[in-house]
């Protein structure tokens, strides 16, 4: 079928974009659902970024949508690849991993003898296919990028993970490279790099300020193949931790399981904004993306720093799983995609 063909063919658009070098300096993977209005804003911000022509943009979709495809395939400023998560709700609307009508449903009184009656999560909830897909898609895509994409078999640089409702600063690639270079010389335990803290701050951090702490931040998270091998080694833990969020799962692994405990380098002056702020955990139902973008742009001063000003922070998460991931079918699918 179409998705199998695309995932097998692995066509790269705009191969000729960088005439001086065919090398890829950075791989950027964007997880896409169905919010085209935000995706267009992300694409606009990527187009304005310095050295974007030296990247490979990989868009990983869990929905086939003609308009989204057109938006992605219209990109002219960088090399582009599309991949499609093959176990989506769209392709499995009436059966696992989509919502199985025979299952006990999250919002209904359980029927006797429904197949998942004994598979409630930590908080007593039955499986919700919509939230379970978030973690499945993330795990499938990261496995596919590192293990299946032929053009990247010899690539050991950073892979930056974005989502459709992110918005980047012009110097985000420059800042990632500064952090990567610093880690090689001065912070070997810095496995992860993040372009922003979890919430946009109103403080006056310098444009070159970087926080080093034992945490994993999900806004503009980047790591390389060697770190991926460490994550992959703990695939069983990732696939069985009762949390439908890939980032909270990764935090739990980093804080309790990975040895030595890794650190992150985090840009204190944000180089990425979350413009779809009515996300999974937000109480907001209306997102004013234009207002968030305006505020973000106004804060972008003194970009392209020549060096980093690092500071170390003591930090520990109170790791509390969010549930939604107790069904053994999810565990088996996750492990099977590894």
HUTAQUI-V379774 format. One record per residue. RES is the residue in one small letter. SS is DSSP state (alpha for helix, beta for strand, coil for the rest). Layout:
BEGIN
RES:SS
RES:SS
END
This chain:
BEGIN
x:coil
x:alpha
x:alpha
x:alpha
x:alpha
x:alpha
x:alpha
x:alpha
x:alpha
x:coil
x:coil
x:coil
x:beta
x:coil
x:coil
x:coil
x:coil
x:coil
x:coil
x:coil
x:coil
x:coil
x:coil
x:coil
x:coil
x:beta
x:beta
x:beta
x:beta
x:beta
x:beta
x:beta
x:coil
x:coil
x:coil
x:alpha
x:alpha
x:alpha
x:alpha
x:alpha
x:alpha
x:alpha
x:alpha
x:alpha
x:alpha
x:alpha
x:alpha
x:coil
x:coil
x:coil
x:coil
x:alpha
x:alpha
x:alpha
x:beta
x:beta
x:beta
x:beta
x:beta
x:beta
x:beta
x:coil
x:coil
x:coil
x:coil
x:alpha
x:alpha
x:alpha
x:alpha
x:alpha
x:alpha
x:alpha
x:alpha
x:coil
x:coil
x:coil
x:coil
x:coil
x:beta
x:beta
x:beta
x:beta
x:beta
x:beta
x:coil
x:coil
x:coil
x:coil
x:coil
x:coil
x:coil
x:coil
x:coil
x:coil
x:coil
x:coil
x:coil
x:coil
x:coil
x:coil
x:coil
x:coil
x:coil
x:coil
x:coil
x:coil
x:coil
x:coil
x:coil
x:coil
x:coil
x:coil
x:coil
x:coil
x:coil
x:coil
x:coil
x:coil
x:coil
x:coil
x:coil
x:coil
x:coil
x:coil
x:coil
x:coil
x:coil
x:coil
x:alpha
x:alpha
x:alpha
x:alpha
x:alpha
x:alpha
x:alpha
x:alpha
x:alpha
x:alpha
x:alpha
x:alpha
x:alpha
x:alpha
x:alpha
x:alpha
x:alpha
x:alpha
x:alpha
x:coil
x:coil
x:alpha
x:alpha
x:alpha
x:coil
x:coil
x:coil
x:coil
x:coil
x:coil
x:beta
x:beta
x:beta
x:beta
x:beta
x:coil
x:coil
x:beta
x:beta
x:beta
x:coil
x:coil
x:coil
x:alpha
x:alpha
x:alpha
x:alpha
x:alpha
x:alpha
x:alpha
x:alpha
x:alpha
x:alpha
x:alpha
x:alpha
x:alpha
x:alpha
x:alpha
x:coil
x:coil
x:coil
x:beta
x:beta
x:beta
x:beta
x:beta
x:coil
x:coil
x:coil
x:coil
x:coil
x:coil
x:coil
x:coil
x:coil
x:coil
x:coil
x:coil
x:coil
x:coil
x:beta
x:beta
x:beta
x:beta
x:beta
x:coil
x:coil
x:coil
x:coil
x:coil
x:coil
x:coil
x:beta
x:beta
x:beta
x:coil
x:alpha
x:alpha
x:alpha
x:alpha
x:alpha
x:alpha
x:alpha
x:alpha
x:alpha
x:coil
x:alpha
x:alpha
x:alpha
x:alpha
x:alpha
x:alpha
x:coil
x:coil
x:beta
x:coil
x:coil
x:alpha
x:alpha
x:alpha
x:alpha
x:alpha
x:alpha
x:alpha
x:alpha
x:alpha
x:alpha
x:alpha
x:coil
x:coil
x:coil
x:coil
x:coil
x:coil
x:beta
x:beta
x:beta
x:beta
x:beta
x:coil
x:coil
x:coil
x:coil
x:beta
x:beta
x:beta
x:coil
x:coil
x:coil
x:coil
x:coil
x:coil
x:coil
x:coil
x:coil
x:coil
x:coil
x:coil
x:coil
x:coil
x:alpha
x:alpha
x:alpha
x:alpha
x:alpha
x:alpha
x:alpha
x:alpha
x:alpha
x:alpha
x:coil
x:coil
x:coil
x:coil
x:coil
x:coil
x:coil
x:coil
x:coil
x:coil
x:beta
x:beta
x:beta
x:beta
x:coil
x:coil
x:coil
x:coil
x:coil
x:coil
x:coil
x:coil
x:coil
x:coil
x:beta
x:coil
x:coil
x:coil
x:coil
x:alpha
x:alpha
x:alpha
x:alpha
x:alpha
x:alpha
x:alpha
x:alpha
x:alpha
x:coil
x:coil
END
